Amino acid sequence: MKLKYTIHTIKKNGQTEIKSSQFDTFPIVIGRGGASAILLESKLVSLEHVSIQVSDNVPYVYDLDSSSGVFLNNAKIVNARLK
């Protein structure tokens, strides 16, 4: 399965930063640490903030006990199915 993602991050100054890419190897870790597949440079992002995993060809997102939480479509989540 190939997964195309787009991440919108809002900076303190109100500007939005958009990153897009595709992955076909899972899990994907997003964070500000060097081991993360997707690096986000913000003090609001944990070293390992969120993981995207695929089960039965369905992608899921999991909060990795981040300090500031994970939001999907403006709702705070612990885990959720991606559509």
C-alpha positions as CSV (number, residue, x, y, z in Angstrom):
1,M,0.0,0.0,0.0
2,K,1.2,3.5,-0.9
3,L,0.1,6.2,1.4
4,K,0.2,9.9,0.4
5,Y,0.2,12.2,3.3
6,T,-0.2,16.0,3.8
7,I,0.7,17.6,7.2
8,H,-0.5,21.1,8.0
9,T,1.3,22.6,10.9
10,I,0.5,26.0,12.3
11,K,3.4,28.0,13.7
12,K,3.3,30.5,16.5
13,N,3.2,33.4,14.1
14,G,0.1,32.0,12.6
15,Q,1.7,30.8,9.3
16,T,0.8,27.4,8.0
17,E,3.5,25.0,6.8
18,I,2.5,22.2,4.5
19,K,4.6,19.0,3.9
20,S,3.6,16.2,1.5
21,S,5.1,12.9,0.5
22,Q,4.4,9.2,-0.1
23,F,5.4,6.1,1.8
24,D,5.0,2.4,1.2
25,T,6.9,1.1,4.3
26,F,5.2,1.1,7.7
27,P,5.1,2.0,10.5
28,I,6.0,5.7,9.9
29,V,7.1,7.7,12.9
30,I,6.6,11.5,12.9
31,G,8.5,13.7,15.3
32,R,11.4,16.0,15.8
33,G,13.9,13.2,16.6
34,G,16.5,11.9,14.1
35,A,14.9,8.5,13.9
36,S,11.6,9.9,12.6
37,A,10.7,9.3,9.0
38,I,9.0,12.7,8.9
39,L,10.8,15.4,10.8
40,L,8.9,18.4,12.2
41,E,11.1,21.1,13.7
42,S,9.0,22.5,16.6
43,K,9.3,22.4,20.4
44,L,5.6,21.5,20.4
45,V,6.4,18.2,18.7
46,S,7.8,15.3,20.7
47,L,10.9,13.3,19.6
48,E,8.5,10.5,18.6
49,H,5.1,12.2,18.4
50,V,2.9,10.0,16.3
51,S,2.9,6.7,14.3
52,I,1.1,5.7,11.2
53,Q,0.6,2.0,10.8
54,V,-1.3,-0.2,8.3
55,S,-3.4,-3.2,9.3
56,D,-5.4,-5.2,6.6
57,N,-4.6,-2.4,4.1
58,V,-6.2,0.3,6.4
59,P,-4.0,3.1,7.7
60,Y,-4.3,4.1,11.4
61,V,-2.7,7.0,13.3
62,Y,-1.5,6.5,17.0
63,D,-0.4,9.2,19.5
64,L,2.9,8.0,21.0
65,D,2.3,9.6,24.4
66,S,3.1,13.0,22.9
67,S,3.2,16.0,25.4
68,S,1.0,18.2,23.3
69,G,-1.4,15.6,21.7
70,V,-2.3,14.6,18.2
71,F,-5.2,16.3,16.3
72,L,-7.0,14.9,13.3
73,N,-9.5,17.2,11.6
74,N,-9.4,19.5,14.6
75,A,-10.2,16.7,17.1
76,K,-7.7,15.4,19.7
77,I,-7.2,11.7,19.2
78,V,-5.3,8.8,20.8
79,N,-5.7,6.6,17.8
80,A,-7.9,6.8,14.7
81,R,-8.5,5.2,11.3
82,L,-7.3,7.4,8.4
83,K,-9.6,7.8,5.4
